């Protein structure tokens, strides 16, 4: 369940830090009852960015397959061996 806190609670920095680390998900900050900011621990941020990168690479790979821009694995290995005399 997402954590939502009002902006005035940002005064309690150590409690906010503990909240971010204990829930391992973004904490949503509201101002006057409306969404204003999102904060999270560095670990959660890094995991999120890593997964975004994985999803982007998977999307690119799926586009390559759909457009036929792929090569058979054995042919690929053969061309690498020829190129590097292995």
N, C-alpha and C positions, 0 to 999 in steps of 0.2 A: 504494500500500500504506500503511495507516495506521501512523503513528509511535506507539509505545507506550514510555513510559519510567517507571521507578520514581520515587516521590516524592522519594527522597533525591537524585536528580539535579537537583532544582530549585535546588540550591545554585549551580550553574553557570549563572547567569542570562543571560550573554551568549551562551553556547552554545545555550541553550533559545530565545532570541530568534532567533538565526541559523537554528535548525532550523525554527521557525515560519514565518519569512519565505522560506526556501528551498523548502519543500515546499508552501506555499500551501494547506494543509489543516490541520484540527485535530490537535493532539498530545494523546494520551490519557495521563493520569497514573494510575498504579496505586499502591495502598497495601496492603501485605501480600498482594500477588498479585491484588487485586480492583480493578476500575475505581473511581476516586475523583473525578477532575476531568478537564476538557477545557480546553485553552488554544489560542489561535490569534492570528495577527497581526490588527491592526486592519483591514487591507485585506481579509483573508479574511472577517472578521466582517461588514464592510460589504457585501461581495459576497453573502454568505449571507443577510443580512437583506433586501437588495434582491430577491434571487430569491424569498425567502419572500413578500414583498409582491406580486411579479408573480404567483406561483402562487395567492395568495389572491384577487387581482383576477380572474384567469382562472376560478377556481372560482365566484366570485360572478356573473360574466358567464354561465357555463354554466347556473347555476341560474336566472337571469333568462330565458334562452332556453327552458329546459325548462318553465318556468311560463307562458310566453307573454307575459311582461312586457317586450316589446320593441316598437319602433316602426320602421316602414319609414324608410329613410334620407331619401328624398325628402319624405315627410310631416314628418319631423323638421326638415329644413331649411326647409320651407315655414312651419312654426309659429314657428321662430326668426326668420325674416324678417318675419313678420307682427308678432311681439311687439316687435321692435326697429326696425320700419319701415325695413328694408334693402332 
